[in-house]
Amino acid sequence: MRVYLHLIFAVGLLSAAGCSTFNDDWEAYTSQSRSGAAPVGRWQGTWTSATTGHTGPLRCIVSPMTNECVSARFRAVYAGFIPYERTITLCGADRGGLWRFEGEEDLGGLAGGVYRFDGEASWERFFTRYTAAADRGEFELTRYEFIDTPPSPN
């Protein structure tokens, strides 16, 4: 039964994949200057399910909403070829030089229901833990602008 649900979910994702503007928005994004503790900007890394052992590439565009909250637009790849996108709201505060946050999002029954998120972000690193009724895992991301940029000589 669970494999059948995943198959339905995958077919739905593939049919919706052509409608996404994520890659265009990713390329058009303008780097942000360092301001505040919130992790506004482009991020790239991996997601890993501790429950299933599945893992894959993950990108995220974080945009400001309020002083406490951001919109985190994620694009993951499941099973090596199935794209999945979701935007969630994360709210937090600067605590000791890290932006510590949490959020909750109902991804629907086929995607596992309600997911809860918590984590922390510095200027270079964005780490998120997630839990749901049937899954738990983490996102480990690095600010995209730092991935291919050599360190400053100073």
C-alpha positions in Angstrom: 0.0 0.0 0.0 2.8 2.4 0.9 4.6 1.8 -2.4 1.3 2.4 -4.2 0.9 5.8 -2.4 4.5 6.8 -3.3 3.9 5.9 -6.9 0.7 8.1 -7.0 2.7 10.9 -5.3 5.6 10.5 -7.8 3.3 10.7 -10.9 1.6 13.8 -9.5 5.0 15.4 -8.9 6.2 14.6 -12.4 3.0 16.0 -14.0 3.5 19.3 -12.0 7.2 19.6 -12.6 6.9 21.4 -15.9 4.9 24.3 -14.2 7.7 25.4 -11.8 9.6 28.7 -12.0 12.1 27.7 -9.3 15.1 27.3 -11.6 14.3 30.7 -13.3 13.9 32.3 -9.9 17.1 30.7 -8.7 19.1 32.1 -11.6 17.5 35.6 -11.4 18.1 35.9 -7.6 20.3 38.8 -6.6 22.7 38.2 -3.8 21.8 39.9 -0.5 24.1 42.0 1.6 24.8 40.7 5.1 22.0 42.1 7.2 20.4 40.6 10.2 20.6 37.0 11.3 17.8 35.6 9.2 19.2 33.3 6.4 17.9 35.4 3.4 19.5 34.2 0.1 20.2 31.1 -2.0 21.2 27.8 -0.3 22.3 24.5 -1.7 22.9 21.1 0.0 21.2 17.8 0.8 18.2 16.4 2.5 18.4 13.1 4.4 15.6 10.9 5.8 16.8 9.2 9.0 13.7 7.0 8.7 14.2 5.6 5.2 17.9 6.4 4.5 16.9 8.3 1.3 18.9 11.4 0.5 19.1 13.8 -2.4 20.1 17.3 -3.5 18.2 20.3 -2.1 18.1 24.0 -3.0 16.3 26.8 -1.2 15.6 30.4 -1.8 14.9 32.3 1.5 13.0 35.6 1.3 12.1 38.0 4.1 8.5 38.2 5.2 8.7 40.1 8.6 11.4 40.8 11.2 10.8 37.3 12.7 9.7 35.2 9.7 11.0 34.1 6.3 9.6 32.3 3.3 11.8 29.2 2.5 11.1 27.9 -1.0 12.7 24.4 -1.2 13.3 22.3 -4.3 14.4 18.7 -3.6 15.0 15.7 -5.8 13.7 12.4 -4.7 14.9 9.0 -6.0 17.4 10.8 -8.2 14.9 12.2 -10.7 11.6 13.3 -9.1 11.5 17.0 -8.2 9.5 18.2 -5.3 8.9 21.8 -4.3 7.4 23.4 -1.3 7.4 26.8 0.3 7.2 27.0 4.1 7.3 29.8 6.6 10.0 29.7 9.3 10.0 32.1 12.2 12.8 32.7 14.6 15.2 35.1 16.3 18.9 35.8 16.6 20.2 33.9 19.6 24.0 34.1 20.3 24.9 34.9 16.7 22.7 32.2 15.2 19.2 32.5 13.8 17.2 29.8 15.6 13.8 29.0 14.0 10.9 26.7 13.8 7.9 26.1 11.5 5.1 23.7 10.6 3.5 22.8 7.3 0.9 20.3 6.2 2.2 18.8 3.1 -0.9 16.7 2.5 -1.7 13.1 3.2 0.3 11.7 0.2 3.4 13.6 1.2 3.3 12.5 4.9 0.9 15.1 6.5 2.1 17.7 9.0 5.9 18.3 9.2 7.5 20.3 11.9 10.8 22.1 11.3 13.4 23.5 13.7 17.0 24.5 13.2 19.6 27.2 13.1 21.3 29.3 10.5 24.5 31.3 10.4 25.6 33.4 7.5 27.3 30.4 5.8 25.3 27.4 7.1 21.6 26.5 7.3 20.6 23.4 9.2 17.1 22.1 9.7 15.6 19.1 11.4 12.2 17.8 10.4 9.7 15.4 11.9 6.4 14.0 10.7 4.2 11.0 11.7 6.1 8.6 9.5 9.4 10.4 8.8 12.2 12.4 10.3 15.4 13.8 9.0 17.5 16.9 8.2 18.5 19.5 5.7 22.1 20.6 5.5 22.7 23.6 3.3 25.5 26.0 2.5 25.0 29.5 1.2 25.2 29.2 -2.5 27.4 32.2 -3.0 30.1 30.6 -0.9 30.2 27.3 -2.7 32.3 28.3 -5.7 33.8 31.5 -4.3 37.4 31.2 -3.2 38.2 32.5 0.3 39.3 36.0 0.6 43.1 36.4 1.1 42.4 38.7 4.1 
